[in-house]
Amino acid sequence: MKTLGEILKLSTSFLEEKKIDRPRFSAEILLAHALKMKRVELYMQFDRPLIDSEVAPFREFIRRRASGEPIEYVLGTIDFYGCAIEVDSRVLIPRQETEILADHIVKRLKGKALWDVCTGSGCLGISLKKTEPSLDVTLSDISKEALDLARKNGARNGVELKYLLGDLLEPFKGLSADIIVCNPPYISQSEYLNLDPSVSRFEPKLALVGGERGTEVYERLAAVLPGHLNPGGLVFLEIGAGQGVDVKKIFSEGPWAQKELLADWAGKDRFFFLEKQSNSRVS
Ligand SMILES: C[S@@+](CC[C@H](N)C(=O)[O-])C[C@H]1O[C@@H](n2cnc3c(N)ncnc32)[C@H](O)[C@@H]1O
């Protein structure tokens, strides 16, 4: 029977051999997860012998991580803006930048009807509903598999939401919102080919690639968003680093009272905010 410390050492070396990023950190996080304890608690139990039934799930976690699978999928849940969000290969792993987008949205919230289009795991719509329970939130995605997981995440977080399956705003025919939030796929075909394999081998292509140039979804949204926004309605988009100029150009026409690129913590333009004129109709 090996001790916790010995198992950690062995699994760290194994991950190192497999060229996995931050092998010791991965091993500690996964062992703590297998033993249902906090990572710091491991440090006080290095000499504890581990029985087979404790080691078996950990061995499986290490096998998956060693194959390059992102640690978030192996753990199965991430914390997003204070919400526990389940993730698996059906959805993109929510990124930290998207929490910054949530922050920008929370600061500017107005109105009641909020749509999270391209919702994936549901992280944005669910966390916004939890932050502001008076919102009437609808989540939509073109992937049934993703929407199933979003629904599960909504239930897990105890929030009541609506769920619509379909292409961009098509499922919202005849409806209008006060706030539309969207983190669409925005990587170009050529960028996709050069992506780190830890992303392209495991995360859904549908969640990543936004057409040949990467900006196709913004072009499609620019044409349909005005018709689905109430007067004074707000739009929040996540954009790729370096897409600010192109996205601004795409939205150069339309009934917009305000347009603003918003930055991430590093000061890079990563989000685009639009406010519809308050005197324009929904049409
Ligand atoms: C970048 S992921 C965003 C997921 C989540 N909102 C987040 O911030 O982590 C994009 C999502 O858009 C969905 N999607 C791709 N094309 C779409 C389309 N034409 N209409 C609706 N959803 C689409 C994908 O299935 C994926 O779940």
PDBQT file of the ligand as one rigid body, heavy atoms in Angstrom, charges set to zero:
ROOT
HETATM    1  C1  LIG A 301     -17.781  30.060 -27.644  1.00  0.00    +0.000 C 
HETATM    2  S1  LIG A 301     -19.038  28.912 -27.146  1.00  0.00    +0.000 S 
HETATM    3  C2  LIG A 301     -19.722  29.880 -25.831  1.00  0.00    +0.000 C 
HETATM    4  C3  LIG A 301     -20.295  29.101 -24.708  1.00  0.00    +0.000 C 
HETATM    5  C4  LIG A 301     -20.664  29.924 -23.475  1.00  0.00    +0.000 C 
HETATM    6  N1  LIG A 301     -21.603  30.988 -23.802  1.00  0.00    +0.000 N 
HETATM    7  C5  LIG A 301     -19.437  30.505 -22.829  1.00  0.00    +0.000 C 
HETATM    8  O1  LIG A 301     -19.312  31.741 -22.796  1.00  0.00    +0.000 OA
HETATM    9  O2  LIG A 301     -18.604  29.746 -22.334  1.00  0.00    +0.000 OA
HETATM   10  C6  LIG A 301     -20.189  29.114 -28.491  1.00  0.00    +0.000 C 
HETATM   11  C7  LIG A 301     -21.479  28.322 -28.422  1.00  0.00    +0.000 C 
HETATM   12  O3  LIG A 301     -22.242  28.726 -29.579  1.00  0.00    +0.000 OA
HETATM   13  C8  LIG A 301     -22.934  27.627 -30.108  1.00  0.00    +0.000 C 
HETATM   14  N2  LIG A 301     -23.210  27.944 -31.526  1.00  0.00    +0.000 N 
HETATM   15  C9  LIG A 301     -22.371  27.842 -32.588  1.00  0.00    +0.000 A 
HETATM   16  N3  LIG A 301     -23.002  28.273 -33.708  1.00  0.00    +0.000 NA
HETATM   17  C10 LIG A 301     -24.244  28.659 -33.334  1.00  0.00    +0.000 A 
HETATM   18  C11 LIG A 301     -25.367  29.190 -34.047  1.00  0.00    +0.000 A 
HETATM   19  N4  LIG A 301     -25.308  29.426 -35.354  1.00  0.00    +0.000 N 
HETATM   20  N5  LIG A 301     -26.474  29.470 -33.350  1.00  0.00    +0.000 NA
HETATM   21  C12 LIG A 301     -26.545  29.244 -32.019  1.00  0.00    +0.000 A 
HETATM   22  N6  LIG A 301     -25.534  28.725 -31.291  1.00  0.00    +0.000 NA
HETATM   23  C13 LIG A 301     -24.389  28.449 -31.940  1.00  0.00    +0.000 A 
HETATM   24  C14 LIG A 301     -22.024  26.446 -29.865  1.00  0.00    +0.000 C 
HETATM   25  O4  LIG A 301     -22.753  25.243 -29.842  1.00  0.00    +0.000 OA
HETATM   26  C15 LIG A 301     -21.391  26.816 -28.506  1.00  0.00    +0.000 C 
HETATM   27  O5  LIG A 301     -22.123  26.228 -27.463  1.00  0.00    +0.000 OA
ENDROOT
TORSDOF 0
